[in-house]
Amino acid sequence: MTPIFSTAKRLSAALLGLGLVGAAAPALANSWNPEHIMLALKFPYSHNAGGNVVTIAHRGLVGPGCPENSACAITNAVNNNIEAIELDVKESSSGTPWLFHDQNAGRLVSHSGGLDIYTGAGWNPDIRTMNDQQLNDSRLMDHDFKVSNYNALLVSTALNNVKFGANHVVIVFDIKTADAVSKIADMVNTRGMQNQVVLKFSSSLFAHNPADIIKFTKGVAFAPTVYAGDMDQIIDSGYAGNMTSCADQGADKYQCRIEAWADQATRVQNYAWLEVGNKQAFNGGDPTRFLVNHVSGLKRAMGGFSPVPEYRANAGDGAYYIRSNGTCCARLSDYLSNSKYFGRETQDDRWQVTELLKGGFTSIISDNPFAVSNAAIKQGRRNTQLYQ
């Protein structure tokens, strides 16, 4: 089960070329204040007319022997001047939050049954069917399917590791349920890390009333995501927005309601930014384009995601991306969706980081954070001195 291509290998080679693998944490990163990183994320236009860009490492910074969403992936990101990390949350059978990207365990957890990610054959249980003891005993594999020295990580343990070890970074948790949002908010508040952690979740969890967000985030910083399907759910939930103004918009009344939802969410305590799932930022054909224009036009922080091929890149057929169950491989075009109110997504160009930045995005999540940083530097939109 050997991949033709592994992002981990490419990133590791890049780091070696820069002399960064195994190096001590650079002095600059050691002097960063996570509260200042958070301010840069929330207010990107305060010091840069074009919007300062913050780099967010998706799943941490991985490499041989260092799996995604692991303790070493967090440490590696900090040691290599990455100011923010997005970690993926899944819940066990008892509802305990753990760090896993896939909904299923086979690609990431070492097991005698071994999953073949290319055929789907082998052991691949849903994380939600596994208990905490099973997950606690789980040894993680790196991207080349080699067993590492790292075990699966509880969200609570990850928070402790950051607070008492890697305390120069902002952590963004990608959370799928409102219940998990509430649980992690409690963990963050207990540790006094409100200015270092962002809870990211789908706007659809609070489609009917964004004012309810505060009941679950409890004052912790948060970043809602709005993709094409989420906009449909906001409309279908009955969310009215400001109907006094939206009722007179005619054909644009649905657009008005989505903008009103976003505007109301920004007024909830400790709102951080809005992640817009715009897949054609520079061509304008995406259903979410009007929301991109709305957010960037108001000079508000806007997050985006730039996908990076994980396996099979040499195949040249575009099928490089892991599915949610951990099997390989999907094309970005497989996930194009149709919004009944706003039209169909026609292509996904988010892998072009430079064009995403031109689209007005002020923070970019990527498995290749160095590409994001370099592109932002070339545009004069990356200033790590703000983190001091």
N, C-alpha and C positions, 0 to 999 in steps of 0.2 A: 504494500500500500504506500508507494512512494510518489509524492506529488511531482508533476513536471516543473512546477514553479512554486516557490514559497515566499510570501512577503517578508517573513521573518528573516530569511537568508539575505534578501536584498537590503533590508534595513540594517542588518548586522554588518554587511559589507560596507554600507555607507558610513556607519559609525566607525568601523575600523579605519576607513580612509581618512576620517577626520581625527583619528586618535582619541576617540571618546569612549570606546568600550573598555570597561574596567578602570577608567580614570576616576579620580576623586571628584566630588561635586564641585563644579566651577564656583569661584568666589561670588560671581554675580548672582547665581541661583541661591546661594547660601544667604544672601542679603535680602532676598525678596520677602515682602510682607503679603501674605495671602489676602488680607483685607484690601490692599492696594490693587492686587490682581482683580479682585471682585469689582472694584470701582471701575477699572478699565473695561471690564466686560459689560457692566451696566451702562456706562456713559462713554461710549467710544468716540464721540465727537467733541469731548471736552478739551482735548489737546491736539486733535488732528481734524482738519476740515473735511478730509475724505473718509474719516472713520478709522480709528486705530484698530488693527486686527489682532485678535488673541488666538493662539494656537491651542487646540484641545486634542490630546492624544487619545484615540479611540482604543479602549481596552488596555491602556498603558503602552509602554514601549517594550515590545517583545524581542526575543532572539533565541538562538539555540540554548535549550535548557531553561528558558524563561518563558513560561506560558502566558497567554493573555489573561487579564483580570486576576493576576497573582500578585503576591507581595513584591516579587522582584520586578515585575512590570511597572509597579508604582515607583519603586526606588530608581529604576533605570530612567524613567521619564524625568524625575527631579534632577538626577545626576547629569542629565543632558540638556538642561535649560528648557524644558517644556513646562509651561506655567500652569497648565490645567489638564486634567485627565477625566475622561468619561468612562465610568465603570457600569457594567450591565447587571441588572438585578433580576433574579428569578426566585420564586418561593418554593420551599420544600413542602412535603405533604402536610406538615403542621403549620405552614404559613411563615416559616422563618426566612428572612431575606438572605440570600447567598449571591455571590458574584459569578454569574455565568452569562455568556453571550447567547448561546443557543438555548432553545427550549428543551432540547434533549441532550443527554450526557455523553453519547457515544464518541463524538469527535474529540472531546476534551478530557474525559476520565479514563484512566488505564483500567482495563478489565480483561479477564481471560477470554471473554466472548468476542472481544475486539470488533469494532465497527469498520467495515470497508466503506468509506464515505462515497466511493464512486458507484457502488452497486446498491448500497443501502442494506447490505446483508450484515447480520451480527447484532451485538448487544447495543441498544439505543433507547433506554427508557426516558420518559418524560421526567424532567426534574421534579415536577409536582407530585410524582408517585414515589419519590425517594424520601426516606426519613433523614433527620438531622445526623444520626449516627453514621448512616451510609455516606452521606456527603462529607462529614468530618473525616472519615477514613479514606476519602477519595484522593488518589494521587493524580495530579494533572499532567497532561502531555503537552509538549510544545507543538508548533505548527508542522514539524516533521514527524509527528506521532511518536516521538521518543519520550519515555517516562522521565519526568523531572524530579527534583527534590522538593517540590512544592505541593501542598495539599490545597483542596478547595478552600475558599476564603469566605468567612462570614462577613456580612456588611459591618457588623459591630467590631470585628477584628480589624478590618480595613481602616475604619475610622480611628481606632487606637494606634495603628501603625503610622497613620498620617500625623495624628496629634503629637505623638511622642517620638517620631522618628523622621518623617519626611514632611516637616511642617513648613514648606515653602511652596505650596501648590494649592490650587483650588480643585476640589473633587466634584464632578457632576455625576449624579446617579441617574441612570436611565431606568425608569420604573414603569411597570405595566398596569398596576392596580392601585386604586385609591387607598385600599387598606395598607398596602406596602408603603405608600407615600406617608401615611400617618405614623406607621411604625418607625420608619427611618427618621422622620421629623423628631420623634421623641428621643431617639438615639443621639441625634445631632444636638438637640437642646440640652440633654443631660451632660454632654461633653463641652458645652459652650462653644460650638463650632459653627454658629449661625452665619458668620461672615467668611466662612471657608468652604461651605458646601452648597451646592445647587441641586434641587430636586427637579428632574426633568420628566415630564409625563405628557401623554396625549391630551389635547384639548377636549377630546370626546368624553373623557372621564367627567368633565364638568360642562358639558355642552349646554345644558339647560340654563345654568346660572354660574358664571365665573366668580361671582361673589362668594360661592361656597368653597372656593379653593383654600381660603384662610383656615377653615375648619380642619383641614388635613395637613397643610404645610406648617401651621402653628408658628408663623413668623419666620420660618427658614426660607432662604432665597429659593425662587423657583423659576422654571423656564418652560412654558407650555409649547407643545409642537402642534403645528397646523399643516396637515397634508390635505390633498384633494378630498379624500374620503371623510376626513374630519369635518370639513366644511359642510358636507351633506348632513352629517350627524348633528351639527349645530342647528342647521335649518330644520331638520326633521324633529329635533327635540322640542320645538316650539319656542326656541329663544327668539324674543321679539326685538331685542336691542332697543334703540330709541325709536319707537314706532312713529313718534310725532314727526321725526325727520325722514325715516326710512319709508314710510307709507307713500310719500310723494315722489319716490324715486323711479316709479314705473318698472321697466325691465331690470333696473339696477337695484331693486329693493333687496334682493338676496345678498348682493355684494355689500350693500350698506349694512346689513345685519352682521355679516362676518367682521367687517371693520369695527362695528360697534362692540362685538364680543371681544375683539382684541383690545380695544380702547378701555373697556371695563376691566379686563384682566390686568392691564398696566397699573390700575389704581389699587389693586390688592396689595396689602403690606408685603414689602420685600420682593416685589416683582423684579426679575433680573433681565430677561430678554425673551424674545419670541423666536422660536425656530420655525422657519417656513420651509415646507417641503417642495420648493420650487426646483423643477428638474430642467428648466430651460431659461435660466436667469438672463441670458444675453440675447435670446431670440424672441422672447415675449410670447411664445405660444402656449405656455403652461397655464392650467386653470387658476393657479395661485398667483399669477403675475400681478393682478390688481392689488393683492395684499402686500407683495414685495414693494410695489410702488408706494403704497400707503405707509408702511413702516419706515422705509428709507426716506420718504418725503418728510416725515415728522422728525427725522434725525434720531431715531430710536435704535437701540441695539437689536441686531437681527442675526440669528445663528443659522448655520447650514451644515450639511454633511456631504463630504466628498468621498465616494466609494473608491477603494483601491483593490485591484485584483488580488485574490488570495491563492488560488491554485490554477494550474493549466494555462498560464498566460502564453506559453509557447505554442499552444494549440491554435491560436489566432482566430478562434470562432466566437469570442465574446462570452463564453460560458466559464466565468472565473470566480463566481461569487457563491459563498456558502448559503444554503437555505436555512430557514429558522430551525429545522430539525437536525442541522449539522451535516447534511449530505451535500455532495458536490455534483454538479455545479449549475447555477442559474445564470441567466443573462439579465442585465438591468432591464431589458425590454420585457422580461417576463412579469415585471411588477408595475408596468404602466397600468393606470386605472382610469376609469371613466366616472366623472362626476355628473350626476343627473341635472345639477343646477349650473355647473360651470364648464362643462365640456370635457374632452378627453385629453389625457397626457399622450403625447405623440413620440417623445424621445427623452432619454435621460443623458444629459451632458454634464452632470455634476462631477464627473471624474476630472474635468478640466478646471483645476483650481483657479487659474488665472481669470477665467471667465466668471467663476463664482464671485471672485472678489470684485470684478467689474460690475457685477449685479447688485452690489451694495451690501453684501454680507460682511459683518464685522467680527464674527467668530466662526471658525471652521473646525469641525470635528473630522479627523482623518486617521487612518492607520499608518499614514506616512506624514507625520507632523512636520518633518523637515522640509517637505515640498511646499507645505502651506507657509511656513516661516519664510522660506527663500522667496516665494512669490510675493508675499506681503512686503518684504524688505525692498524688492525691486520697485514696488509701487510707492515706496516711502510711507508705508502705513503700519510699520511695526516698531514700537518704542518700548523696550523692556526697562528703560529707566523709570517708567511710570510705576514699576513694581517695587521700587526701593522703599 
